[in-house]
Amino acid sequence: MRVGVDEAIAEAQLRLFEGVELLRIPADPQQDIAVDFWIPAVSRATAARQWPRLTGVKVVHGLWAGVEWLRPMIPKDVTLCNGRGVFDTPVAEWVVGVILATQKYLPFYLSLQARGDWAGKRGAEELFMMTEGAERDAEFPALADEVFGKTVLIVGYGSIGKAVEARLAPFGCSILRVARTARDGIEPVSALDGLLPRADIVVLIMPSTPDTRHLFDADRLARMKRGALLVNAGRGSVIDTDALVAALADKRLRAALDVTDPEPLPPEHPLWRAPNVLITPHVASDTPRAMEKAVAFVALQAGRYARGEALENVITGDY
């Protein structure tokens, strides 16, 4: 069986492929290449150049959980798999990390450090006063907040959501869960409007689909508690960016984003300069160990397919 692997993947990471013929796919192929099992490039632009040059492809296997961008490119009769579960640890750690950083007002204190301003710490109380029901204490200003006792709503509760909950459990917060399909302890998306006013922190871990596009529009953002924290580690299109910028400018919400819409976020975009937002450039899953695990999982999948065994993480429907 011929497995097409992007030439950018390090040779050392391919050692786990056994019983298959590996073909390195250049970023810009100049001739047709016959493969049975294709592992697309991380870059969407590169993958789009590679695909028309590939023939005989029966399985396309993305390294990441988010493969919705591949569906329009490949025929329905080609099996599509994703890397669900591989990146649970780094993404969950990013989510918990930004929740802690934001609750402790670390972005604010980093700005003080840059200015060498110790006395400016009392400005942190303004962040606390954003939160619903907050009361000012003249003698003891609130210079940081806690995760303990907060209600966290996880929207898109899958393997990453479970990993986030497991890491938040020691902090003593309450968890609300929402997924596309309701099951024991997990509410459907239709229950979202009733849950949002209860949450202090909302974590989004959702793919980009027609159903999720702008799921968090101006109306849903308005349903969140005043001063609530919105964390997005899924896809930028789940949030209406203009509505979020307006909510941040009005100091009604705080946000921590690893994904944005558009992406990359242009330097002149107002989201960069909005108050009370922490932005990382889609790096939550980009750890050396995570990539090793992703390639190792796809190697196992290629072996299964070569032996005629059932594949895991097969994407069905419209994703």
C-alpha positions, 0 to 999 in steps of 0.5 A: 500500500502506498502512503503519501506523506507531505515532505515537510514531515520530519524523517524521524517521525516516519519510523513507525510506519510499517508494511507500507510504501512511503511516498514523500509528496512535494509542496508543489508536485509537478507530476501525478503521484499514485497513492492509496492513503494520503496524509495532507500537508498541515498548510491548507494552501499546500494541501490544495496544490497537492490534491489535484496531482494525487491519483487512486486515493482511497483514504485521506487522513488529517493530522488534526481533529479539525478536517472540515476544510478537507471535505469540500476538496475530496469526493464523497467516496473517499474515506476521511479520517481525523486526529481526534484525541491526539491533541487533547492534552496541549489544547486542554492545557492551553484552555486551562492556562488562559483561564488562569492567566485571565482570572489572575489578570496576568495580561494586565500585570504584564503591561505594568511590568513593561512600564515598571509600574508597581503602584498601577496594580490598583487598576486591576480592580476595574477588571474585577468590577466588570463582573456581574454582581461585583462590589467595590471594597475601599479597604481591600481592592480586588487585584486578582480573581479565582477559578474556585466556585466559578461555573464553566460552560464547555460548548462542544463537549468531546474528548478535548472538553473531557480533558479540560474538565479533568484539568479544571476539577482540582480548582473547585469549579462547576461544569456545564456541558453542551454538545451537538447530541444530548446524552447523560450529563450533556445538554444539546445546543438548543439549550445554550441560551438558557445556560449562558446566563449561568456561566462565568466562563464559556469554553468553545471547542467546536468545528467549523460547519454551517450550523456552528458559523456565528453560533455566538452572535451578538444575541448570544454574547448579550446573554452571557454574564457581564464580565464573563470570560469567553475562551475559543480553542475551536474555530474562529468562525463560531464567533461573530467577530464584529459582535465580539469586538463590540462587546469587548469595547463596551467592556461587557465581556473578556476573551481568550482566543487561539483562533479568530475569524479572519485567520490569520488576523490582519495587523490592522484588525480592531480585535488586536486592540480591543480591551480585555482580550488575550490572543494567541496565533492558533498555537494551542496544539503546536507542541513537539510531543503532539505532532509526534503523537499525531504521526504515530496515530496516522501510522497505526491507521495506515497499518490498519488499512493495509491489513484490511482492518476497520479505521478509527475516527472516520468522519461521516456526513458533513462533519 
